[in-house]
Each structure stands twice: as C-alpha cells, then as structure tokens.
C-alpha cells in the first residue's frame, strides 16, 4: 500500500545553534518514527545525524523527544499520531548536543563510574555464591534497564537545573544502587548513606516521570527510589529504627548471606597427601608431586590473591569514557593489565587439564 | 590519526530549542484536576471539622470519621467513646487529637507528594514541561527533609484506623439493640478502604518486609510484603477513593443527623 505524506519537524543543528526544519515525508503502515528519520536521511537530509542500532527497543540508542515526550524512536508507532498532525522530533534536552538528534550522554557514564560496584562477600568463595530466587527477584527487575537514559533526560532535577548535575545521579543510578543494596550477597553496608551523600537521592521529589517514560516499564519510583529513600530513613532519619538496630542487632539484616548461612568453602586437605614442611619443590619430580597434591586439594580458594593494579585513570581521576580517549588501544583486560597470561600455575585455583603433560 | 570519537571537552551547550515544551497533548489537565479536587475536598473538610454539629446519629450510633474520636467537652456524651478532655472552643475541632496526624499522614504520603509537587508547586507540572522555579533542592533541606518522617504518621494512621473500625462496629445499633442500616454499609466500606489506603503505604511496605535483604529467611514477612506490594500498586487510586468515601460518609451522617434524609434500615 502506498503511504501518505505527513508533516515532520526535526531539530537540526549543533553546539553553535540550530532550528526546527520542516519536512514532508512518506509514511507507510506499520512504520515507527525511526523509520521516518531513516527515510529522511535516504531522501531529503543525507547528513541528518541520529544514533540508532537495534530497531527493537532493546539497545537504548535512539532516545529522542517526539512531540515533546522522551521516547525511543524505534518504539513510537506512526499510527499513534493523527494523519494531519505535525510530528516534532528533537534531541534529548538534558544532555549537550553533538549534532542534530545525537547528544553527548557521558554524564551518565561518569555517574555510573562513581557508583561502587558489587562488593564480594568475605568468606564466600567464588563458585560458592548461592542465592535464592526470592532474594534476587527485586534486583532482577532493575537488570531490565537498557540504558536509554530517557529517565535521566526527563528528570526535572537535572533537566531544568543544570547546576544539580554535580550532586545528582539520576533515576538510572538509583535503580542500580537499589539493585546492589537489595542484592543478597553484596558486602557493602554503606549504600544507603552513599545514596544520600554521593547520589543525591534527597533531590528526588518522586514526581514519577522516570517511571512514566521507561520503555522497559521498570517501576523505578515505587520499587527502587522509594525503597532506597526508606532505607536511608532507617539509617539517618529514624531514631527508633536506629535504636532498634542497636538493641536487637537488627543491623545484621544488612549483612550478606555468607556471614551467617553459607559455610565457608574450606578445602580440607586429605591426610594422605599432607606433606611435611619440605620448603619449595626443587626437582621436576617434586614439582609434579606438589602439583598432584594441589590437584587433590581440588580448589585452593584461600590462596593469596595478587594485589590489583590501580586503574589507569586520567587527570580527572576517572577512567576514560572510551578507549579512544584512553592510553591504550583496545579495552582494558578484565583480569588487570599487569596479569600475565597464561597464569603461573601456582596462581590458579583449579587443576589445569594440560598439567599432566608438564611432568 | 583520524578519529570519529567525541572527546569530552568541558561544558558544552544543550540543543538550542526555543519552545519551553513541545508537548502537544493536554498535559495541564491532570494538575488542574488535582488542584480543583484537592481544594474542593480541603474546603469541605475544613468547614465540617469546625462546624461542631450534625456529626452523630444517636439512634444508630453513627459517628462521622471527621469527629472520631470525639474527645472535646462539647461532644455528645454517647459519641465520646474515649473520654472528653479537650476544651470546648469553636476553634478546636472535636477530633483535634487525631486530625493533625491524618493530615500529616496524607501530606507526607509518597503519592500525595507527587500530586501536589506537580500541581501546586509546579515542580514539574508535567513530565518534560519545565519546572516553575529558578533553583531546586528537592527534599534535601528544611522543611521538606521532614517528609522522611512519613513512617511515624503511618503508625499514627494505623491507630486511628483502629478507632475508625471501633466506630463502625459500634454503629450496628438501634434503639432496640442490634441494628443494621445503609449507614452501616457506608461506614464499613469507608473503614475497609481506609485500611487499604493505610496498609498500601510505601512506608508500610518497607516496614513489613521491604527493608530485608533476604526474603528467604523471613517467609512470613515476605508474604506480607507481597500482599502490601499488591495493594501498594493501587496506592494512588486508594488515596483518591478514600478522600471520596470520607466525604460521602461524613455527608451521609450529616444528612441523617440533620434529618434531611432518614437512614434506610435493613434490621431495626
């Protein structure tokens, strides 16, 4: 079926200024706004800049403002507009513009780096993490986030008050904070204070726009921000809760599971293989015997882990936003850039299958 | 080397879009409705709280929630279930012991905060519509930092709901003994919805189980949390319906008490 011609207004410009430009463009059944932007690129405005990737509402790239509402271009059907309606498409307002519909969202990456990552529990070895579904369910909702940053864009705390950007992390990172604070194995107990002091959760006045615009329908306000605010109240504003936690040791509720339930994975060394203090093995045969013994230990979880290498931060004390602005070509090694590969055999905690060939 | 990467270089400007908002829908309708309905309700409640008459039907023991518990020396003796100790002055409502807590419970409620920040304070009036203020510090400072005391008003609201429940039970009364009329249904529906609103509170959800890190260790609290979570999803609807039922209940008791209508009795 032949499409009909509709009116579009698209913001064109860059950091030096810009304006809304009018277009008449063909629209077919079943198309979404991003399709129309692509048709404009193909037919009338070949240099129109737009960021996009999956066209399925899962990559979070094509965030834009359509008729003033923050939306994903690929998830906004043209059938939701009247045939005579002019559709206005503008870049996200909260972030600096690069060109046309493309904005610089590095504010969000910076805020992400400021949030402490998952802290492994002491006394529970990797491979021994056990969590029940009921305990992780709440956190899993927040894992649906596709980082489209529509919530960050719509939040009036930074949208209308640029000066708050320094103190305020935004809804996307409140759900991350809630995810970690509700995580059954996260060892940090200061996340409630961090949410107040570092993330500025007190700036949020729960007007729920983040929830309204979320394309993944995450209940950001009800399930993350308000629970985090209440958790902060426990810690900072509620004298009775504070007293109760001291009297009944309720602060243990915050401890990760490993402290109380999961037994520490003690690698009991079998008596038969227990060696006298022979110092370090010197001959190849002793090496092999030592390796054999280590193999029987199965996993030595409590080996001394090498000290981590400091992150290669720039002059601002932060990691580079992309590898292009970093010191190295390519991404950092997830193992640390000072870790030689393959690892020295004494440093590994499993029996490598090739080890039998060594002797 | 040529690179396509954008190097972050200091503060860069946002897109220069002249229009304050490009929203084309009727975004102003919701805040307008909120303001109108809340102003209407507050006006009604204020008039009724200070009216000091038509609050009690002695035949059937109907007491309006706006006068419960009736603890002023001006109260009818039958209506005063909890003693009479407040001075009888026109500026002191008969239920002056509880009304401030109910007001503060709703004022600090997470739903009402959303409603009045948007409509009265225009911060922001609607999503992606500019905030009407030059600076903004949210709930980080005095006085709004006291919104964090919501849970205390929740505890008070639970106590007051118990009193309201007692009133609804006492109202199964007629001059001959047990009685049941339309007024009882009105009082019952009101008190059930008041409980639903109170229990669906976000602070309640936190207290019954939301604060836990391990639901698996607290199966009962987990079930309670699940129940409150279901109600909590309807907190906004309950906030509005209870305003409605409070007004209807009070108006019904007033009308019966003033003999404008007579109560429809099922059992005398």
Boltz contact constraints between the chains, C-beta under 6 A:
constraints:
  - contact:
      token1: [A, 15]
      token2: [B, 12]
      max_distance: 6.0
  - contact:
      token1: [A, 15]
      token2: [B, 13]
      max_distance: 6.0
  - contact:
      token1: [A, 17]
      token2: [B, 16]
      max_distance: 6.0
  - contact:
      token1: [A, 18]
      token2: [B, 16]
      max_distance: 6.0
  - contact:
      token1: [A, 67]
      token2: [B, 24]
      max_distance: 6.0
  - contact:
      token1: [A, 68]
      token2: [B, 21]
      max_distance: 6.0
  - contact:
      token1: [A, 68]
      token2: [B, 22]
      max_distance: 6.0
  - contact:
      token1: [A, 68]
      token2: [B, 23]
      max_distance: 6.0
  - contact:
      token1: [A, 68]
      token2: [B, 128]
      max_distance: 6.0
  - contact:
      token1: [A, 69]
      token2: [B, 128]
      max_distance: 6.0
  - contact:
      token1: [A, 88]
      token2: [B, 22]
      max_distance: 6.0
  - contact:
      token1: [A, 90]
      token2: [B, 17]
      max_distance: 6.0
  - contact:
      token1: [A, 91]
      token2: [B, 15]
      max_distance: 6.0
  - contact:
      token1: [A, 93]
      token2: [B, 14]
      max_distance: 6.0
  - contact:
      token1: [A, 96]
      token2: [B, 12]
      max_distance: 6.0
  - contact:
      token1: [A, 96]
      token2: [B, 14]
      max_distance: 6.0
  - contact:
      token1: [A, 97]
      token2: [B, 15]
      max_distance: 6.0
  - contact:
      token1: [A, 98]
      token2: [B, 6]
      max_distance: 6.0
  - contact:
      token1: [A, 106]
      token2: [B, 8]
      max_distance: 6.0
  - contact:
      token1: [A, 132]
      token2: [B, 216]
      max_distance: 6.0
  - contact:
      token1: [A, 134]
      token2: [B, 215]
      max_distance: 6.0
  - contact:
      token1: [A, 134]
      token2: [B, 216]
      max_distance: 6.0
  - contact:
      token1: [A, 135]
      token2: [B, 214]
      max_distance: 6.0
  - contact:
      token1: [A, 135]
      token2: [B, 215]
      max_distance: 6.0
  - contact:
      token1: [A, 135]
      token2: [B, 216]
      max_distance: 6.0
  - contact:
      token1: [A, 154]
      token2: [B, 127]
      max_distance: 6.0
  - contact:
      token1: [A, 154]
      token2: [B, 128]
      max_distance: 6.0
  - contact:
      token1: [A, 156]
      token2: [B, 124]
      max_distance: 6.0
  - contact:
      token1: [A, 156]
      token2: [B, 131]
      max_distance: 6.0
  - contact:
      token1: [A, 160]
      token2: [B, 130]
      max_distance: 6.0
  - contact:
      token1: [A, 160]
      token2: [B, 131]
      max_distance: 6.0
  - contact:
      token1: [A, 161]
      token2: [B, 136]
      max_distance: 6.0
  - contact:
      token1: [A, 184]
      token2: [B, 213]
      max_distance: 6.0
  - contact:
      token1: [A, 184]
      token2: [B, 214]
      max_distance: 6.0
  - contact:
      token1: [A, 202]
      token2: [B, 138]
      max_distance: 6.0
  - contact:
      token1: [A, 202]
      token2: [B, 139]
      max_distance: 6.0
  - contact:
      token1: [A, 202]
      token2: [B, 140]
      max_distance: 6.0
  - contact:
      token1: [A, 203]
      token2: [B, 138]
      max_distance: 6.0
  - contact:
      token1: [A, 203]
      token2: [B, 140]
      max_distance: 6.0
  - contact:
      token1: [A, 205]
      token2: [B, 117]
      max_distance: 6.0
  - contact:
      token1: [A, 205]
      token2: [B, 138]
      max_distance: 6.0
  - contact:
      token1: [A, 205]
      token2: [B, 139]
      max_distance: 6.0
  - contact:
      token1: [A, 206]
      token2: [B, 110]
      max_distance: 6.0
  - contact:
      token1: [A, 206]
      token2: [B, 113]
      max_distance: 6.0
  - contact:
      token1: [A, 206]
      token2: [B, 114]
      max_distance: 6.0
  - contact:
      token1: [A, 207]
      token2: [B, 114]
      max_distance: 6.0
  - contact:
      token1: [A, 207]
      token2: [B, 117]
      max_distance: 6.0
  - contact:
      token1: [A, 207]
      token2: [B, 118]
      max_distance: 6.0
  - contact:
      token1: [A, 208]
      token2: [B, 114]
      max_distance: 6.0
  - contact:
      token1: [A, 209]
      token2: [B, 127]
      max_distance: 6.0
  - contact:
      token1: [A, 212]
      token2: [B, 127]
      max_distance: 6.0
  - contact:
      token1: [A, 226]
      token2: [B, 110]
      max_distance: 6.0
  - contact:
      token1: [A, 226]
      token2: [B, 202]
      max_distance: 6.0
  - contact:
      token1: [A, 227]
      token2: [B, 210]
      max_distance: 6.0
  - contact:
      token1: [A, 230]
      token2: [B, 206]
      max_distance: 6.0
  - contact:
      token1: [A, 233]
      token2: [B, 148]
      max_distance: 6.0
  - contact:
      token1: [A, 237]
      token2: [B, 148]
      max_distance: 6.0
  - contact:
      token1: [A, 253]
      token2: [B, 213]
      max_distance: 6.0
  - contact:
      token1: [A, 322]
      token2: [B, 5]
      max_distance: 6.0
  - contact:
      token1: [A, 324]
      token2: [B, 3]
      max_distance: 6.0
  - contact:
      token1: [A, 324]
      token2: [B, 5]
      max_distance: 6.0
  - contact:
      token1: [A, 325]
      token2: [B, 7]
      max_distance: 6.0
